[in-house]
Amino acid sequence: MRYIRRDVRWATLIRNFGPKTAAEQWALVAKREAFRATWHQWWDAEPQRYDFILCPVNATPALPHGAMRDAVSACGYTFLWNLLDYTAGVVPISRVDAAKDALGKPYRKALKELGADHAIARGAWMHYDAAKMAGLPTAVQVVGRRWEEEKVLGYMAAVEKALEEYKDEETGEGGKYVLLEVD
């Protein structure tokens, strides 16, 4: 990646992939645990004390089969919670709208102009096409602390209830995501 594709960012992300000795593995486990401890301490600090975090699931809606080979970097929204061993659940909230969600000309131009050192952003967006994705679900992630699966399910229910109570002023439509009816 670094020398053939000249992609320093990707090379930095994947530089340590490969077999590890037991000592190397435990050194990585120690780093992970230190990282987790820092996050746990942050969440426990007085200014935070959040019940949960509401955030995106992915940078884009569902991608075509095989596209994650290019867009794996877009999963950073979920990798973090897996690394921290936090509880997370996904709530569908909307669908892609071909007109509203189409990338504007300035954004498309900026993506085309990304240099070789921006492969992460390019990979995340290269398969995005609002017209082809029209109707696909979009979602949010409800993240809670470790061992709080039941609470996260409750927070997910609260998000769904808020969506049920929402009415769009222009269309009068409700905000709850309607699941597909399958026999």
VMD Tcl script that builds the backbone (N, CA, C; Angstrom):
set m [mol new atoms 549]
animate dup $m
set s [atomselect $m all]
$s set {name element resname resid chain x y z} {
  {N N MET 1 A 0.815 -1.204 0.000}
  {CA C MET 1 A 0.000 0.000 0.000}
  {C C MET 1 A 0.858 1.268 0.000}
  {N N ARG 2 A 1.852 1.272 0.848}
  {CA C ARG 2 A 2.664 2.482 0.975}
  {C C ARG 2 A 3.513 2.735 -0.278}
  {N N TYR 3 A 4.092 1.700 -0.822}
  {CA C TYR 3 A 5.071 1.906 -1.888}
  {C C TYR 3 A 4.510 1.731 -3.298}
  {N N ILE 4 A 3.551 0.844 -3.464}
  {CA C ILE 4 A 3.005 0.638 -4.803}
  {C C ILE 4 A 1.859 1.598 -5.062}
  {N N ARG 5 A 0.894 1.659 -4.130}
  {CA C ARG 5 A -0.246 2.567 -4.311}
  {C C ARG 5 A 0.027 3.967 -3.776}
  {N N ARG 6 A 1.110 4.128 -3.046}
  {CA C ARG 6 A 1.458 5.424 -2.441}
  {C C ARG 6 A 0.359 5.913 -1.497}
  {N N ASP 7 A -0.209 4.990 -0.767}
  {CA C ASP 7 A -1.308 5.320 0.142}
  {C C ASP 7 A -0.830 5.156 1.588}
  {N N VAL 8 A -0.363 6.246 2.161}
  {CA C VAL 8 A 0.202 6.224 3.511}
  {C C VAL 8 A -0.869 5.932 4.556}
  {N N ARG 9 A -2.073 6.492 4.387}
  {CA C ARG 9 A -3.130 6.277 5.394}
  {C C ARG 9 A -3.523 4.805 5.497}
  {N N TRP 10 A -3.808 4.164 4.367}
  {CA C TRP 10 A -4.167 2.746 4.406}
  {C C TRP 10 A -2.998 1.916 4.925}
  {N N ALA 11 A -1.803 2.239 4.489}
  {CA C ALA 11 A -0.632 1.495 4.944}
  {C C ALA 11 A -0.487 1.578 6.451}
  {N N THR 12 A -0.784 2.732 7.023}
  {CA C THR 12 A -0.712 2.899 8.474}
  {C C THR 12 A -1.765 2.052 9.171}
  {N N LEU 13 A -2.962 1.978 8.592}
  {CA C LEU 13 A -4.034 1.190 9.208}
  {C C LEU 13 A -3.748 -0.304 9.200}
  {N N ILE 14 A -3.116 -0.776 8.151}
  {CA C ILE 14 A -2.937 -2.227 8.029}
  {C C ILE 14 A -1.514 -2.705 8.293}
  {N N ARG 15 A -0.647 -1.849 8.742}
  {CA C ARG 15 A 0.765 -2.216 8.870}
  {C C ARG 15 A 1.023 -3.381 9.812}
  {N N ASN 16 A 0.157 -3.596 10.780}
  {CA C ASN 16 A 0.408 -4.644 11.763}
  {C C ASN 16 A -0.398 -5.910 11.527}
  {N N PHE 17 A -1.025 -6.050 10.361}
  {CA C PHE 17 A -1.762 -7.277 10.075}
  {C C PHE 17 A -0.764 -8.397 9.823}
  {N N GLY 18 A -1.102 -9.571 10.262}
  {CA C GLY 18 A -0.234 -10.723 10.040}
  {C C GLY 18 A -0.070 -11.509 11.325}
  {N N PRO 19 A 0.609 -12.620 11.234}
  {CA C PRO 19 A 0.789 -13.480 12.409}
  {C C PRO 19 A 1.530 -12.754 13.533}
  {N N LYS 20 A 1.189 -13.107 14.764}
  {CA C LYS 20 A 1.812 -12.513 15.949}
  {C C LYS 20 A 2.303 -13.626 16.865}
  {N N THR 21 A 3.365 -13.339 17.580}
  {CA C THR 21 A 3.803 -14.267 18.622}
  {C C THR 21 A 2.883 -14.067 19.817}
  {N N ALA 22 A 2.956 -14.955 20.778}
  {CA C ALA 22 A 2.141 -14.810 21.992}
  {C C ALA 22 A 2.475 -13.505 22.700}
  {N N ALA 23 A 3.746 -13.165 22.778}
  {CA C ALA 23 A 4.154 -11.918 23.439}
  {C C ALA 23 A 3.591 -10.698 22.704}
  {N N GLU 24 A 3.645 -10.710 21.363}
  {CA C GLU 24 A 3.087 -9.595 20.586}
  {C C GLU 24 A 1.576 -9.500 20.780}
  {N N GLN 25 A 0.905 -10.657 20.813}
  {CA C GLN 25 A -0.545 -10.690 21.016}
  {C C GLN 25 A -0.905 -10.075 22.369}
  {N N TRP 26 A -0.197 -10.453 23.426}
  {CA C TRP 26 A -0.510 -9.924 24.757}
  {C C TRP 26 A -0.174 -8.446 24.868}
  {N N ALA 27 A 0.836 -7.992 24.143}
  {CA C ALA 27 A 1.141 -6.556 24.122}
  {C C ALA 27 A -0.015 -5.779 23.491}
  {N N LEU 28 A -0.595 -6.339 22.429}
  {CA C LEU 28 A -1.761 -5.699 21.802}
  {C C LEU 28 A -2.968 -5.731 22.726}
  {N N VAL 29 A -3.162 -6.818 23.447}
  {CA C VAL 29 A -4.263 -6.908 24.411}
  {C C VAL 29 A -4.086 -5.845 25.491}
  {N N ALA 30 A -2.865 -5.650 25.965}
  {CA C ALA 30 A -2.603 -4.630 26.987}
  {C C ALA 30 A -2.935 -3.232 26.457}
  {N N LYS 31 A -2.569 -2.956 25.191}
  {CA C LYS 31 A -2.906 -1.653 24.593}
  {C C LYS 31 A -4.417 -1.479 24.495}
  {N N ARG 32 A -5.104 -2.557 24.069}
  {CA C ARG 32 A -6.562 -2.485 23.959}
  {C C ARG 32 A -7.187 -2.203 25.320}
  {N N GLU 33 A -6.733 -2.884 26.341}
  {CA C GLU 33 A -7.297 -2.695 27.683}
  {C C GLU 33 A -7.026 -1.290 28.213}
  {N N ALA 34 A -5.862 -0.735 27.906}
  {CA C ALA 34 A -5.559 0.639 28.312}
  {C C ALA 34 A -6.483 1.617 27.587}
  {N N PHE 35 A -6.707 1.363 26.299}
  {CA C PHE 35 A -7.619 2.205 25.521}
  {C C PHE 35 A -9.030 2.131 26.100}
  {N N ARG 36 A -9.493 0.913 26.400}
  {CA C ARG 36 A -10.819 0.734 27.001}
  {C C ARG 36 A -10.919 1.472 28.329}
  {N N ALA 37 A -9.901 1.357 29.152}
  {CA C ALA 37 A -9.926 2.010 30.473}
  {C C ALA 37 A -10.052 3.527 30.327}
  {N N THR 38 A -9.353 4.087 29.334}
  {CA C THR 38 A -9.450 5.530 29.093}
  {C C THR 38 A -10.874 5.916 28.721}
  {N N TRP 39 A -11.511 5.141 27.837}
  {CA C TRP 39 A -12.891 5.425 27.442}
  {C C TRP 39 A -13.853 5.255 28.613}
  {N N HIS 40 A -13.692 4.170 29.371}
  {CA C HIS 40 A -14.589 3.948 30.518}
  {C C HIS 40 A -14.474 5.109 31.506}
  {N N GLN 41 A -13.253 5.557 31.730}
  {CA C GLN 41 A -13.030 6.689 32.644}
  {C C GLN 41 A -13.686 7.952 32.084}
  {N N TRP 42 A -13.570 8.172 30.768}
  {CA C TRP 42 A -14.192 9.342 30.153}
  {C C TRP 42 A -15.712 9.310 30.342}
  {N N TRP 43 A -16.327 8.133 30.074}
  {CA C TRP 43 A -17.778 8.036 30.166}
  {C C TRP 43 A -18.245 8.205 31.613}
  {N N ASP 44 A -17.433 7.781 32.565}
  {CA C ASP 44 A -17.793 7.900 33.975}
  {C C ASP 44 A -17.574 9.302 34.540}
  {N N ALA 45 A -16.832 10.152 33.837}
  {CA C ALA 45 A -16.539 11.495 34.332}
  {C C ALA 45 A -17.823 12.318 34.440}
  {N N GLU 46 A -17.848 13.223 35.373}
  {CA C GLU 46 A -19.040 14.023 35.678}
  {C C GLU 46 A -19.646 14.736 34.465}
  {N N PRO 47 A -18.845 15.368 33.580}
  {CA C PRO 47 A -19.480 16.073 32.450}
  {C C PRO 47 A -20.264 15.158 31.509}
  {N N GLN 48 A -19.917 13.877 31.427}
  {CA C GLN 48 A -20.594 12.965 30.510}
  {C C GLN 48 A -21.826 12.352 31.176}
  {N N ARG 49 A -21.625 11.280 31.848}
  {CA C ARG 49 A -22.709 10.551 32.509}
  {C C ARG 49 A -23.889 10.307 31.567}
  {N N TYR 50 A -23.578 9.978 30.297}
  {CA C TYR 50 A -24.620 9.712 29.317}
  {C C TYR 50 A -25.298 8.387 29.621}
  {N N ASP 51 A -26.592 8.312 29.339}
  {CA C ASP 51 A -27.276 7.029 29.406}
  {C C ASP 51 A -26.893 6.191 28.200}
  {N N PHE 52 A -26.834 6.836 27.039}
  {CA C PHE 52 A -26.451 6.157 25.816}
  {C C PHE 52 A -25.940 7.173 24.811}
  {N N ILE 53 A -25.313 6.669 23.755}
  {CA C ILE 53 A -24.839 7.510 22.655}
  {C C ILE 53 A -25.627 7.102 21.414}
  {N N LEU 54 A -26.160 8.084 20.708}
  {CA C LEU 54 A -26.877 7.859 19.460}
  {C C LEU 54 A -25.965 8.319 18.333}
  {N N CYS 55 A -25.639 7.417 17.410}
  {CA C CYS 55 A -24.676 7.754 16.370}
  {C C CYS 55 A -24.979 6.976 15.091}
  {N N PRO 56 A -24.303 7.325 13.992}
  {CA C PRO 56 A -24.508 6.583 12.738}
  {C C PRO 56 A -24.005 5.153 12.857}
  {N N VAL 57 A -24.508 4.298 11.997}
  {CA C VAL 57 A -24.049 2.912 11.933}
  {C C VAL 57 A -22.908 2.802 10.932}
  {N N ASN 58 A -23.037 3.520 9.843}
  {CA C ASN 58 A -22.076 3.443 8.753}
  {C C ASN 58 A -22.077 4.790 8.034}
  {N N ALA 59 A -21.056 5.036 7.257}
  {CA C ALA 59 A -20.989 6.299 6.516}
  {C C ALA 59 A -22.027 6.363 5.407}
  {N N THR 60 A -22.472 5.197 4.935}
  {CA C THR 60 A -23.425 5.137 3.836}
  {C C THR 60 A -24.516 4.121 4.157}
  {N N PRO 61 A -25.607 4.120 3.403}
  {CA C PRO 61 A -26.588 3.033 3.543}
  {C C PRO 61 A -25.962 1.722 3.065}
  {N N ALA 62 A -26.745 0.691 3.049}
  {CA C ALA 62 A -26.248 -0.617 2.597}
  {C C ALA 62 A -25.612 -0.489 1.217}
  {N N LEU 63 A -24.512 -1.184 1.038}
  {CA C LEU 63 A -23.773 -1.118 -0.226}
  {C C LEU 63 A -24.000 -2.386 -1.044}
  {N N PRO 64 A -23.714 -2.340 -2.344}
  {CA C PRO 64 A -23.878 -3.531 -3.177}
  {C C PRO 64 A -22.980 -4.671 -2.685}
  {N N HIS 65 A -23.364 -5.881 -3.020}
  {CA C HIS 65 A -22.590 -7.057 -2.639}
  {C C HIS 65 A -21.144 -6.908 -3.111}
  {N N GLY 66 A -20.198 -7.166 -2.230}
  {CA C GLY 66 A -18.784 -7.087 -2.562}
  {C C GLY 66 A -18.170 -5.709 -2.396}
  {N N ALA 67 A -18.978 -4.678 -2.177}
  {CA C ALA 67 A -18.461 -3.313 -2.102}
  {C C ALA 67 A -17.661 -3.048 -0.829}
  {N N MET 68 A -17.874 -3.837 0.214}
  {CA C MET 68 A -17.145 -3.589 1.447}
  {C C MET 68 A -15.647 -3.833 1.285}
  {N N ARG 69 A -15.267 -4.492 0.229}
  {CA C ARG 69 A -13.835 -4.659 -0.061}
  {C C ARG 69 A -13.187 -3.285 -0.207}
  {N N ASP 70 A -13.902 -2.342 -0.809}
  {CA C ASP 70 A -13.400 -0.980 -0.978}
  {C C ASP 70 A -13.768 -0.074 0.187}
  {N N ALA 71 A -14.906 -0.340 0.811}
  {CA C ALA 71 A -15.473 0.598 1.778}
  {C C ALA 71 A -15.351 0.145 3.226}
  {N N VAL 72 A -14.474 -0.805 3.508}
  {CA C VAL 72 A -14.357 -1.307 4.877}
  {C C VAL 72 A -14.069 -0.192 5.879}
  {N N SER 73 A -13.393 0.853 5.443}
  {CA C SER 73 A -13.078 1.961 6.347}
  {C C SER 73 A -14.328 2.687 6.819}
  {N N ALA 74 A -15.438 2.561 6.101}
  {CA C ALA 74 A -16.678 3.217 6.491}
  {C C ALA 74 A -17.309 2.573 7.712}
  {N N CYS 75 A -16.795 1.443 8.124}
  {CA C CYS 75 A -17.341 0.734 9.294}
  {C C CYS 75 A -16.759 1.235 10.604}
  {N N GLY 76 A -15.990 2.287 10.557}
  {CA C GLY 76 A -15.378 2.822 11.769}
  {C C GLY 76 A -16.384 3.162 12.857}
  {N N TYR 77 A -17.617 3.430 12.453}
  {CA C TYR 77 A -18.658 3.752 13.428}
  {C C TYR 77 A -18.997 2.563 14.306}
  {N N THR 78 A -18.791 1.358 13.811}
  {CA C THR 78 A -19.076 0.168 14.612}
  {C C THR 78 A -17.815 -0.444 15.193}
  {N N PHE 79 A -16.682 -0.298 14.522}
  {CA C PHE 79 A -15.438 -0.871 15.034}
  {C C PHE 79 A -15.132 -0.358 16.438}
  {N N LEU 80 A -15.341 0.927 16.664}
  {CA C LEU 80 A -15.013 1.523 17.965}
  {C C LEU 80 A -15.751 0.823 19.097}
  {N N TRP 81 A -17.053 0.608 18.920}
  {CA C TRP 81 A -17.845 0.004 20.001}
  {C C TRP 81 A -17.475 -1.454 20.209}
  {N N ASN 82 A -17.089 -2.140 19.133}
  {CA C ASN 82 A -16.610 -3.516 19.273}
  {C C ASN 82 A -15.296 -3.549 20.044}
  {N N LEU 83 A -14.401 -2.649 19.718}
  {CA C LEU 83 A -13.120 -2.575 20.414}
  {C C LEU 83 A -13.321 -2.307 21.906}
  {N N LEU 84 A -14.267 -1.427 22.224}
  {CA C LEU 84 A -14.523 -1.067 23.618}
  {C C LEU 84 A -15.362 -2.102 24.361}
  {N N ASP 85 A -15.934 -3.048 23.627}
  {CA C ASP 85 A -16.818 -4.065 24.196}
  {C C ASP 85 A -18.074 -3.422 24.790}
  {N N TYR 86 A -18.551 -2.361 24.126}
  {CA C TYR 86 A -19.785 -1.711 24.538}
  {C C TYR 86 A -20.958 -2.400 23.849}
  {N N THR 87 A -22.121 -2.240 24.422}
  {CA C THR 87 A -23.334 -2.798 23.860}
  {C C THR 87 A -23.887 -1.818 22.822}
  {N N ALA 88 A -24.280 -2.322 21.665}
  {CA C ALA 88 A -24.831 -1.456 20.623}
  {C C ALA 88 A -25.959 -2.176 19.898}
  {N N GLY 89 A -26.963 -1.411 19.521}
  {CA C GLY 89 A -28.069 -1.935 18.738}
  {C C GLY 89 A -28.401 -0.963 17.625}
  {N N VAL 90 A -28.962 -1.471 16.545}
  {CA C VAL 90 A -29.253 -0.662 15.368}
  {C C VAL 90 A -30.761 -0.518 15.209}
  {N N VAL 91 A -31.199 0.725 14.986}
  {CA C VAL 91 A -32.615 1.020 14.786}
  {C C VAL 91 A -32.795 1.655 13.409}
  {N N PRO 92 A -33.566 1.014 12.500}
  {CA C PRO 92 A -33.820 1.655 11.205}
  {C C PRO 92 A -34.695 2.892 11.422}
  {N N ILE 93 A -34.350 3.981 10.734}
  {CA C ILE 93 A -35.091 5.218 10.954}
  {C C ILE 93 A -35.687 5.819 9.693}
  {N N SER 94 A -35.149 5.461 8.543}
  {CA C SER 94 A -35.597 6.098 7.313}
  {C C SER 94 A -35.197 5.233 6.128}
  {N N ARG 95 A -35.463 5.748 4.942}
  {CA C ARG 95 A -35.034 5.085 3.707}
  {C C ARG 95 A -34.331 6.117 2.831}
  {N N VAL 96 A -33.459 5.626 1.980}
  {CA C VAL 96 A -32.763 6.502 1.047}
  {C C VAL 96 A -33.775 7.066 0.066}
  {N N ASP 97 A -33.712 8.369 -0.151}
  {CA C ASP 97 A -34.560 9.056 -1.114}
  {C C ASP 97 A -33.665 9.474 -2.275}
  {N N ALA 98 A -33.991 9.030 -3.476}
  {CA C ALA 98 A -33.136 9.275 -4.647}
  {C C ALA 98 A -32.872 10.760 -4.864}
  {N N ALA 99 A -33.858 11.614 -4.645}
  {CA C ALA 99 A -33.682 13.051 -4.886}
  {C C ALA 99 A -33.000 13.744 -3.707}
  {N N LYS 100 A -33.514 13.524 -2.498}
  {CA C LYS 100 A -32.975 14.216 -1.322}
  {C C LYS 100 A -31.559 13.791 -0.976}
  {N N ASP 101 A -31.222 12.545 -1.221}
  {CA C ASP 101 A -29.935 12.012 -0.784}
  {C C ASP 101 A -28.870 11.964 -1.873}
  {N N ALA 102 A -29.191 12.478 -3.047}
  {CA C ALA 102 A -28.196 12.508 -4.127}
  {C C ALA 102 A -27.067 13.461 -3.748}
  {N N LEU 103 A -25.843 13.063 -4.069}
  {CA C LEU 103 A -24.702 13.928 -3.780}
  {C C LEU 103 A -24.710 15.115 -4.725}
  {N N GLY 104 A -24.561 16.301 -4.188}
  {CA C GLY 104 A -24.517 17.505 -5.007}
  {C C GLY 104 A -23.255 17.566 -5.845}
  {N N LYS 105 A -23.290 18.401 -6.867}
  {CA C LYS 105 A -22.168 18.517 -7.801}
  {C C LYS 105 A -20.853 18.875 -7.090}
  {N N PRO 106 A -20.844 19.835 -6.154}
  {CA C PRO 106 A -19.577 20.165 -5.478}
  {C C PRO 106 A -18.999 18.966 -4.712}
  {N N TYR 107 A -19.873 18.170 -4.124}
  {CA C TYR 107 A -19.399 17.013 -3.359}
  {C C TYR 107 A -18.837 15.946 -4.293}
  {N N ARG 108 A -19.534 15.692 -5.397}
  {CA C ARG 108 A -19.038 14.711 -6.383}
  {C C ARG 108 A -17.695 15.145 -6.948}
  {N N LYS 109 A -17.561 16.453 -7.209}
  {CA C LYS 109 A -16.308 16.985 -7.740}
  {C C LYS 109 A -15.184 16.798 -6.719}
  {N N ALA 110 A -15.470 17.084 -5.460}
  {CA C ALA 110 A -14.457 16.934 -4.406}
  {C C ALA 110 A -14.015 15.482 -4.283}
  {N N LEU 111 A -14.945 14.534 -4.392}
  {CA C LEU 111 A -14.578 13.115 -4.322}
  {C C LEU 111 A -13.680 12.708 -5.482}
  {N N LYS 112 A -13.971 13.239 -6.683}
  {CA C LYS 112 A -13.148 12.913 -7.855}
  {C C LYS 112 A -11.738 13.472 -7.718}
  {N N GLU 113 A -11.616 14.606 -7.021}
  {CA C GLU 113 A -10.320 15.266 -6.900}
  {C C GLU 113 A -9.467 14.714 -5.761}
  {N N LEU 114 A -10.016 13.792 -4.971}
  {CA C LEU 114 A -9.222 13.236 -3.876}
  {C C LEU 114 A -7.986 12.556 -4.444}
  {N N GLY 115 A -6.869 12.835 -3.856}
  {CA C GLY 115 A -5.614 12.231 -4.311}
  {C C GLY 115 A -5.468 10.805 -3.810}
  {N N ALA 116 A -4.362 10.199 -4.148}
  {CA C ALA 116 A -4.086 8.813 -3.771}
  {C C ALA 116 A -4.031 8.636 -2.263}
  {N N ASP 117 A -3.711 9.695 -1.528}
  {CA C ASP 117 A -3.609 9.566 -0.074}
  {C C ASP 117 A -4.970 9.669 0.614}
  {N N HIS 118 A -6.047 9.712 -0.133}
  {CA C HIS 118 A -7.392 9.758 0.437}
  {C C HIS 118 A -8.217 8.529 0.046}
  {N N ALA 119 A -7.587 7.403 -0.078}
  {CA C ALA 119 A -8.277 6.181 -0.490}
  {C C ALA 119 A -9.345 5.767 0.510}
  {N N ILE 120 A -9.181 6.104 1.754}
  {CA C ILE 120 A -10.171 5.731 2.766}
  {C C ILE 120 A -11.505 6.419 2.461}
  {N N ALA 121 A -11.477 7.730 2.256}
  {CA C ALA 121 A -12.710 8.467 1.936}
  {C C ALA 121 A -13.254 8.030 0.577}
  {N N ARG 122 A -12.386 7.869 -0.383}
  {CA C ARG 122 A -12.823 7.464 -1.722}
  {C C ARG 122 A -13.481 6.089 -1.667}
  {N N GLY 123 A -12.887 5.164 -0.899}
  {CA C GLY 123 A -13.456 3.818 -0.775}
  {C C GLY 123 A -14.806 3.829 -0.108}
  {N N ALA 124 A -14.971 4.706 0.885}
  {CA C ALA 124 A -16.240 4.779 1.594}
  {C C ALA 124 A -17.370 5.279 0.701}
  {N N TRP 125 A -17.053 6.137 -0.266}
  {CA C TRP 125 A -18.101 6.772 -1.067}
  {C C TRP 125 A -18.154 6.334 -2.522}
  {N N MET 126 A -17.228 5.513 -2.984}
  {CA C MET 126 A -17.187 5.193 -4.405}
  {C C MET 126 A -18.405 4.415 -4.898}
  {N N HIS 127 A -19.077 3.697 -4.021}
  {CA C HIS 127 A -20.245 2.913 -4.434}
  {C C HIS 127 A -21.568 3.616 -4.118}
  {N N TYR 128 A -21.480 4.815 -3.546}
  {CA C TYR 128 A -22.704 5.517 -3.165}
  {C C TYR 128 A -23.423 6.035 -4.407}
  {N N ASP 129 A -24.687 5.665 -4.534}
  {CA C ASP 129 A -25.523 6.121 -5.634}
  {C C ASP 129 A -26.954 6.161 -5.112}
  {N N ALA 130 A -27.439 7.358 -4.788}
  {CA C ALA 130 A -28.765 7.496 -4.173}
  {C C ALA 130 A -29.870 6.922 -5.050}
  {N N ALA 131 A -29.733 7.015 -6.366}
  {CA C ALA 131 A -30.774 6.475 -7.257}
  {C C ALA 131 A -30.837 4.951 -7.146}
  {N N LYS 132 A -29.664 4.297 -7.152}
  {CA C LYS 132 A -29.636 2.840 -7.032}
  {C C LYS 132 A -29.990 2.368 -5.624}
  {N N MET 133 A -29.729 3.225 -4.638}
  {CA C MET 133 A -29.978 2.863 -3.241}
  {C C MET 133 A -31.363 3.276 -2.766}
  {N N ALA 134 A -32.126 3.916 -3.615}
  {CA C ALA 134 A -33.454 4.413 -3.211}
  {C C ALA 134 A -34.265 3.289 -2.566}
  {N N GLY 135 A -34.790 3.601 -1.391}
  {CA C GLY 135 A -35.603 2.633 -0.662}
  {C C GLY 135 A -34.836 1.811 0.361}
  {N N LEU 136 A -33.506 1.796 0.271}
  {CA C LEU 136 A -32.728 1.053 1.267}
  {C C LEU 136 A -32.844 1.739 2.626}
  {N N PRO 137 A -32.769 0.972 3.694}
  {CA C PRO 137 A -32.891 1.577 5.023}
  {C C PRO 137 A -31.645 2.355 5.436}
  {N N THR 138 A -31.887 3.400 6.201}
  {CA C THR 138 A -30.822 4.095 6.919}
  {C C THR 138 A -31.112 3.867 8.396}
  {N N ALA 139 A -30.097 3.971 9.227}
  {CA C ALA 139 A -30.295 3.609 10.628}
  {C C ALA 139 A -29.389 4.411 11.538}
  {N N VAL 140 A -29.687 4.333 12.824}
  {CA C VAL 140 A -28.815 4.880 13.854}
  {C C VAL 140 A -28.422 3.744 14.786}
  {N N GLN 141 A -27.375 3.981 15.511}
  {CA C GLN 141 A -26.850 3.019 16.463}
  {C C GLN 141 A -27.077 3.560 17.867}
  {N N VAL 142 A -27.588 2.744 18.742}
  {CA C VAL 142 A -27.754 3.105 20.146}
  {C C VAL 142 A -26.660 2.360 20.903}
  {N N VAL 143 A -25.761 3.110 21.535}
  {CA C VAL 143 A -24.611 2.513 22.209}
  {C C VAL 143 A -24.722 2.748 23.710}
  {N N GLY 144 A -24.569 1.671 24.458}
  {CA C GLY 144 A -24.576 1.755 25.916}
  {C C GLY 144 A -23.291 1.172 26.476}
  {N N ARG 145 A -23.204 1.184 27.764}
  {CA C ARG 145 A -22.007 0.668 28.436}
  {C C ARG 145 A -21.928 -0.848 28.354}
  {N N ARG 146 A -20.812 -1.364 28.800}
  {CA C ARG 146 A -20.625 -2.811 28.842}
  {C C ARG 146 A -21.673 -3.431 29.756}
  {N N TRP 147 A -22.138 -4.608 29.357}
  {CA C TRP 147 A -23.084 -5.404 30.146}
  {C C TRP 147 A -24.433 -4.720 30.332}
  {N N GLU 148 A -24.812 -3.815 29.428}
  {CA C GLU 148 A -26.093 -3.120 29.561}
  {C C GLU 148 A -27.008 -3.410 28.375}
  {N N GLU 149 A -27.040 -4.665 27.964}
  {CA C GLU 149 A -27.865 -5.049 26.817}
  {C C GLU 149 A -29.340 -4.705 27.031}
  {N N GLU 150 A -29.864 -4.999 28.228}
  {CA C GLU 150 A -31.286 -4.729 28.488}
  {C C GLU 150 A -31.578 -3.232 28.429}
  {N N LYS 151 A -30.687 -2.421 28.956}
  {CA C LYS 151 A -30.883 -0.968 28.898}
  {C C LYS 151 A -30.858 -0.484 27.451}
  {N N VAL 152 A -29.921 -0.999 26.658}
  {CA C VAL 152 A -29.828 -0.582 25.260}
  {C C VAL 152 A -31.106 -0.945 24.515}
  {N N LEU 153 A -31.663 -2.116 24.786}
  {CA C LEU 153 A -32.951 -2.472 24.169}
  {C C LEU 153 A -34.031 -1.465 24.568}
  {N N GLY 154 A -34.016 -1.030 25.823}
  {CA C GLY 154 A -34.971 -0.006 26.267}
  {C C GLY 154 A -34.746 1.325 25.580}
  {N N TYR 155 A -33.482 1.727 25.421}
  {CA C TYR 155 A -33.182 2.984 24.727}
  {C C TYR 155 A -33.607 2.901 23.262}
  {N N MET 156 A -33.410 1.718 22.655}
  {CA C MET 156 A -33.848 1.529 21.269}
  {C C MET 156 A -35.362 1.682 21.177}
  {N N ALA 157 A -36.087 1.149 22.151}
  {CA C ALA 157 A -37.550 1.299 22.176}
  {C C ALA 157 A -37.923 2.775 22.326}
  {N N ALA 158 A -37.161 3.527 23.119}
  {CA C ALA 158 A -37.440 4.962 23.294}
  {C C ALA 158 A -37.221 5.713 21.984}
  {N N VAL 159 A -36.192 5.349 21.228}
  {CA C VAL 159 A -35.949 5.977 19.923}
  {C C VAL 159 A -37.107 5.652 18.981}
  {N N GLU 160 A -37.549 4.397 18.947}
  {CA C GLU 160 A -38.687 4.021 18.098}
  {C C GLU 160 A -39.956 4.773 18.499}
  {N N LYS 161 A -40.173 4.931 19.814}
  {CA C LYS 161 A -41.368 5.654 20.286}
  {C C LYS 161 A -41.314 7.121 19.846}
  {N N ALA 162 A -40.137 7.733 19.950}
  {CA C ALA 162 A -39.988 9.126 19.499}
  {C C ALA 162 A -40.275 9.235 18.009}
  {N N LEU 163 A -39.837 8.249 17.235}
  {CA C LEU 163 A -40.125 8.248 15.803}
  {C C LEU 163 A -41.626 8.080 15.545}
  {N N GLU 164 A -42.274 7.228 16.322}
  {CA C GLU 164 A -43.728 7.025 16.170}
  {C C GLU 164 A -44.490 8.323 16.424}
  {N N GLU 165 A -44.037 9.102 17.393}
  {CA C GLU 165 A -44.730 10.344 17.768}
  {C C GLU 165 A -44.437 11.506 16.826}
  {N N TYR 166 A -43.403 11.374 15.998}
  {CA C TYR 166 A -43.016 12.438 15.083}
  {C C TYR 166 A -43.940 12.458 13.866}
  {N N LYS 167 A -44.341 13.643 13.465}
  {CA C LYS 167 A -45.108 13.842 12.231}
  {C C LYS 167 A -44.421 14.915 11.404}
  {N N ASP 168 A -44.136 14.599 10.146}
  {CA C ASP 168 A -43.511 15.554 9.243}
  {C C ASP 168 A -44.505 16.670 8.947}
  {N N GLU 169 A -44.089 17.924 9.138}
  {CA C GLU 169 A -44.989 19.069 8.945}
  {C C GLU 169 A -45.415 19.231 7.489}
  {N N GLU 170 A -44.541 18.890 6.549}
  {CA C GLU 170 A -44.868 19.057 5.131}
  {C C GLU 170 A -45.785 17.949 4.617}
  {N N THR 171 A -45.442 16.704 4.941}
  {CA C THR 171 A -46.184 15.576 4.375}
  {C C THR 171 A -47.233 15.012 5.325}
  {N N GLY 172 A -47.075 15.276 6.620}
  {CA C GLY 172 A -47.993 14.716 7.603}
  {C C GLY 172 A -47.731 13.253 7.913}
  {N N GLU 173 A -46.681 12.705 7.297}
  {CA C GLU 173 A -46.351 11.298 7.513}
  {C C GLU 173 A -45.684 11.103 8.864}
  {N N GLY 174 A -45.885 9.913 9.418}
  {CA C GLY 174 A -45.240 9.561 10.671}
  {C C GLY 174 A -43.770 9.267 10.453}
  {N N GLY 175 A -43.020 9.235 11.539}
  {CA C GLY 175 A -41.590 9.058 11.426}
  {C C GLY 175 A -41.094 7.645 11.630}
  {N N LYS 176 A -41.981 6.735 12.080}
  {CA C LYS 176 A -41.501 5.388 12.349}
  {C C LYS 176 A -41.216 4.644 11.054}
  {N N TYR 177 A -40.121 3.944 11.058}
  {CA C TYR 177 A -39.709 3.125 9.925}
  {C C TYR 177 A -40.683 1.963 9.795}
  {N N VAL 178 A -41.203 1.754 8.600}
  {CA C VAL 178 A -42.147 0.662 8.366}
  {C C VAL 178 A -41.375 -0.543 7.848}
  {N N LEU 179 A -41.453 -1.631 8.568}
  {CA C LEU 179 A -40.758 -2.869 8.168}
  {C C LEU 179 A -41.437 -3.497 6.964}
  {N N LEU 180 A -40.682 -4.274 6.206}
  {CA C LEU 180 A -41.256 -5.002 5.081}
  {C C LEU 180 A -42.192 -6.073 5.588}
  {N N GLU 181 A -43.289 -6.247 4.911}
  {CA C GLU 181 A -44.233 -7.321 5.255}
  {C C GLU 181 A -43.821 -8.556 4.471}
  {N N VAL 182 A -43.426 -9.590 5.185}
  {CA C VAL 182 A -42.976 -10.822 4.555}
  {C C VAL 182 A -43.833 -11.957 5.082}
  {N N ASP 183 A -44.361 -12.782 4.172}
  {CA C ASP 183 A -45.177 -13.921 4.603}
  {C C ASP 183 A -44.310 -15.068 5.023}
}
mol reanalyze $m
mol bondsrecalc $m
mol representation Tube
mol addrep $m
